[in-house]
Amino acid sequence: MKLVLATFNRDKARELLALLDLPGLELASLSEFSGATSPEETGASLSENAWIKAEAALRRTEMPAIADDTGLEVDALGGAPGVHAARFAGPGATYADNVRLLLERMNGVPGERRGARFRTVCVAVFPDGTRLEGEGVVEGRITEAPRGAHGFGYDPVFEVPELGRTLAEMTIEQKNTISHRARAARALAEKLRAHAAR
């Protein structure tokens, strides 16, 4: 089974390729298709944005497509940045820009109110109209300063309390055992296995 991975984000693609390592599954990158572009993510939810990306990739490549969308929900910010996590500091924001703005907004918030969660929705769409979806969540807290040199995005300021480390203080292998994207990808992989067995 060959599917196209509907992302131009190399960090995300690397994680998903490792997580969706299923026997007989071959993943192509959207960047391999000339003229492919990222659609505007206008959805009001992670699921809607994931479907927008997957369906755009399906139309462009005429291949089954996998896409995901991730949000960071910070309790003290009323669930923000949520679905806008990648664009929290504005269009074209870098990882550092988003982290800087988050820490500014969290300045002075006490430790017991720094709870947050990463949520990922991972989807697959097929030319015959079959739609599969998996979701993953990891609970944590926002640190007062970045820690760690691994990962990407908000990983340096997202601590998993039971491990006492941020996602950026973990190796990719460690992160892939507990992360939101890992859980969503595993949930989707189970559905892909069942679909392939039909």
Secondary structure, DSSP 8 states (H G I E B T S, - for coil): -EEEE----HHHHHHHHHHT--TT-EEEEGGGSTT--------SSHHHHHHHHHHHHHHHHSS-EEEEEEEEEEGGGTT-EETTGGGTT-TT--HHHHHHHHHHHTTT--GGG-EEEEEEEEEEE-TTS-EEEEEEEEEEEE-SS---SSS-TTGGGEEETTTTEEGGGS-HHHHHHH-HHHHHHHHHHHHHHHHHT-
